[in-house]
């Protein structure tokens, strides 16, 4: 099916490019015979050409594109400021187009390193009205009121819940913009059966590293940071302790389903109890809708927004922008770089991408596939959070390593091998000592 969708997407892109070349919007279209050589910073050459390059060259066959690989930022370094590494890469390679996350975008825009797009958008009458307002607002907010880039897609999650279970057990269903405490209070209202094979769980954790993911997501939602400005781990701070104790208390009730880690040898290691009607809630992305439709999932499931912080109820720790491109401020190829950004964010490209988005959502929301005719507002209603744990001063491999440390030590707490206080102290110590280059 995926192979068919990719082929269909390719055919649609070619047809729409040909139609686009024949249509006008009241101005002179760019010369398709434009000759130029530009550099694009992207994950790698293969994925860039598969998604963008070969289609863009259908429109501009004489444009040579050199891909500068972004993953090498910090990949060979155990220490160092990732922002400084990015700056070094830009200065050394001088790419015309930059693939950025929201934090990088904000920093480069503030430093005058990105070319403002507002005038270009106005001159070309490029339609941004059909783009998700929350995405555009986030870009403007971090660009001091200006647009320095456009993102063709974003990632978001929602809280799925089984309305039949809530009705059957007399529990009030969740609502948009609840806090983690409120969601977990609902989970705790489901009766606890001694028979684990028949138990109805109030909440299902993620399949892999579910405990650590819950702890870190809860902390992110509350806008907590894992490190100070010097890169020193601060997991033993009072606010992180409060989050950790809250999670331990919830896990100890038995009302949260904790999947076994991969390769644990259990038949339930990848069990999806929500899909089988034995878990009342779980958090997932839009692709989970298709998973539910193709499984024997309960028919009466609904969605609301992910948990938020009471102090920032409009922000989501689960939303991030994808394929955010900006133009280097002193690029000598601004014109063709702008043509690429328009192409990547066009309606034509969105139509084709709608067949292959997986767990992402298109910024041009009109083209997001919705075979269930469900209201997707829970994925759209919140804006991306400003800060995510303050990881920029930590080694690139830190998050994955630290997640494993939290997962292992917390499972030892649940097995009565460690106290909560010992676990927090051990997590802090191993986090500082076990990751090369972390300040002591």
ZIGIBEL-V738562 format. One record per backbone hydrogen bond with DSSP energy under -1.0 kcal/mol. NH is the residue of the N-H (numbers start at 0). CO is the residue of the C=O. E is the energy in kcal/mol with one decimal. If there is no record, write none. Layout:
BEGIN
nh=<NH | NH>
co=<CO | CO>
e=<E | E>
END
This chain:
BEGIN
nh=<4 | 5 | 6 | 7 | 8 | 9 | 10 | 11 | 12 | 13 | 14 | 15 | 16 | 17 | 18 | 19 | 20 | 33 | 35 | 37 | 39 | 40 | 41 | 47 | 48 | 49 | 50 | 51 | 52 | 53 | 55 | 56 | 59 | 62 | 63 | 65 | 67 | 69 | 72 | 76 | 81 | 84 | 85 | 86 | 87 | 88 | 89 | 90 | 91 | 92 | 93 | 95 | 96 | 97 | 99 | 104 | 105 | 106 | 107 | 108 | 109 | 110 | 111 | 112 | 114 | 116 | 120 | 121 | 122 | 123 | 125 | 130 | 131 | 135 | 136 | 137 | 138 | 139 | 140 | 141 | 144 | 145 | 149 | 151 | 152 | 153 | 154 | 157 | 158 | 159 | 160 | 161 | 162 | 165 | 166 | 167 | 168 | 170 | 182 | 183 | 184 | 185 | 186 | 187 | 188 | 189 | 197 | 198 | 200 | 201 | 202 | 203 | 204 | 212 | 213 | 214 | 215 | 216 | 217 | 218 | 219 | 220 | 221 | 222 | 223 | 225 | 227 | 230 | 233 | 236 | 240 | 241 | 242 | 243 | 244 | 245 | 246 | 247 | 248 | 249 | 250 | 251 | 252 | 253 | 256 | 263 | 268 | 270 | 275 | 276 | 277 | 279 | 281 | 283 | 287 | 288 | 290 | 291 | 292 | 293 | 296 | 300 | 301 | 303 | 307 | 314 | 315 | 319 | 321 | 324 | 325 | 327 | 328 | 330 | 336 | 337 | 338 | 339 | 340 | 341 | 342 | 343 | 344 | 345 | 349 | 350 | 351 | 352 | 353 | 354 | 355 | 359 | 360 | 362 | 364 | 366 | 367 | 372 | 378 | 379 | 380 | 382 | 384 | 393 | 397 | 400 | 401 | 402 | 403 | 404 | 405 | 406 | 407 | 408 | 409 | 410 | 411 | 412 | 413 | 414 | 415 | 416 | 422 | 423 | 424 | 425 | 426 | 427 | 428 | 429 | 430 | 431 | 432 | 433 | 437>
co=<0 | 1 | 2 | 3 | 4 | 5 | 6 | 7 | 8 | 9 | 10 | 11 | 12 | 13 | 14 | 15 | 16 | 30 | 61 | 63 | 65 | 96 | 67 | 43 | 44 | 45 | 46 | 47 | 47 | 48 | 51 | 52 | 55 | 59 | 35 | 37 | 39 | 41 | 69 | 73 | 391 | 80 | 81 | 82 | 83 | 84 | 85 | 86 | 87 | 88 | 89 | 38 | 38 | 325 | 323 | 100 | 101 | 102 | 103 | 104 | 105 | 106 | 108 | 107 | 326 | 146 | 116 | 117 | 118 | 119 | 120 | 127 | 362 | 131 | 132 | 133 | 134 | 135 | 136 | 137 | 139 | 142 | 324 | 322 | 321 | 360 | 319 | 283 | 303 | 281 | 301 | 279 | 299 | 161 | 162 | 163 | 164 | 165 | 178 | 179 | 180 | 181 | 182 | 183 | 185 | 186 | 194 | 194 | 277 | 254 | 254 | 280 | 256 | 208 | 209 | 210 | 211 | 212 | 213 | 214 | 215 | 216 | 217 | 219 | 218 | 388 | 231 | 227 | 225 | 233 | 236 | 237 | 238 | 239 | 240 | 241 | 242 | 243 | 244 | 245 | 246 | 247 | 249 | 250 | 202 | 260 | 265 | 267 | 271 | 273 | 272 | 200 | 159 | 157 | 284 | 285 | 286 | 287 | 288 | 289 | 294 | 298 | 160 | 158 | 177 | 311 | 382 | 154 | 152 | 149 | 97 | 95 | 112 | 327 | 332 | 333 | 334 | 335 | 336 | 337 | 338 | 339 | 340 | 342 | 345 | 346 | 347 | 348 | 349 | 351 | 352 | 356 | 153 | 151 | 362 | 363 | 364 | 369 | 375 | 376 | 376 | 313 | 315 | 390 | 394 | 396 | 397 | 398 | 399 | 400 | 401 | 402 | 403 | 404 | 405 | 406 | 407 | 408 | 409 | 410 | 412 | 411 | 418 | 419 | 420 | 421 | 422 | 423 | 424 | 425 | 426 | 427 | 428 | 429 | 434>
e=<-2.4 | -2.5 | -2.1 | -2.7 | -2.6 | -2.2 | -2.3 | -2.3 | -2.4 | -2.1 | -2.3 | -2.8 | -2.4 | -2.0 | -2.2 | -2.7 | -1.8 | -1.8 | -1.3 | -2.6 | -2.8 | -3.0 | -2.0 | -1.8 | -2.5 | -2.1 | -1.9 | -3.4 | -2.0 | -1.8 | -2.8 | -2.3 | -2.4 | -1.6 | -3.1 | -2.9 | -3.1 | -2.9 | -2.4 | -1.1 | -1.8 | -2.1 | -2.1 | -2.1 | -2.3 | -2.0 | -2.4 | -2.4 | -2.4 | -2.9 | -1.9 | -1.5 | -2.2 | -3.1 | -2.6 | -2.6 | -2.1 | -2.1 | -2.7 | -2.4 | -2.1 | -1.6 | -1.3 | -2.9 | -2.8 | -3.2 | -2.8 | -2.2 | -3.0 | -2.3 | -2.0 | -1.5 | -2.6 | -2.0 | -2.9 | -2.0 | -2.0 | -2.5 | -2.9 | -1.8 | -3.2 | -1.3 | -1.7 | -1.1 | -1.4 | -2.6 | -3.3 | -2.6 | -2.8 | -2.9 | -2.6 | -2.2 | -1.6 | -1.6 | -2.0 | -2.8 | -2.0 | -2.4 | -2.3 | -2.6 | -1.6 | -1.7 | -1.9 | -1.8 | -1.3 | -1.1 | -1.3 | -1.3 | -3.1 | -1.8 | -1.5 | -2.6 | -2.3 | -2.3 | -2.0 | -2.3 | -2.7 | -2.8 | -2.5 | -2.2 | -2.8 | -2.7 | -1.6 | -2.0 | -2.8 | -2.9 | -2.0 | -1.9 | -2.6 | -1.5 | -2.2 | -2.1 | -1.9 | -2.7 | -2.8 | -2.1 | -2.2 | -2.4 | -2.6 | -1.9 | -2.8 | -2.1 | -1.0 | -1.1 | -2.8 | -1.1 | -1.4 | -1.9 | -1.2 | -1.3 | -3.2 | -2.7 | -1.8 | -2.1 | -1.6 | -1.5 | -1.5 | -2.4 | -2.1 | -1.8 | -1.0 | -1.0 | -2.7 | -2.0 | -2.4 | -1.7 | -2.9 | -1.9 | -2.9 | -2.2 | -1.9 | -2.2 | -2.4 | -2.0 | -2.2 | -2.5 | -1.7 | -1.7 | -2.0 | -2.5 | -2.2 | -2.9 | -1.4 | -1.4 | -2.0 | -2.5 | -1.6 | -2.7 | -1.6 | -1.3 | -2.1 | -2.1 | -2.7 | -2.4 | -1.7 | -2.1 | -1.6 | -1.6 | -1.9 | -1.1 | -2.5 | -2.7 | -1.9 | -2.0 | -2.1 | -1.8 | -3.3 | -2.4 | -1.7 | -1.6 | -2.4 | -2.5 | -2.3 | -2.4 | -2.4 | -1.9 | -1.3 | -1.5 | -2.2 | -1.2 | -1.8 | -3.2 | -2.4 | -2.4 | -2.1 | -2.5 | -3.0 | -2.4 | -2.4 | -3.2 | -2.2 | -1.9 | -3.0 | -2.7 | -1.7>
END
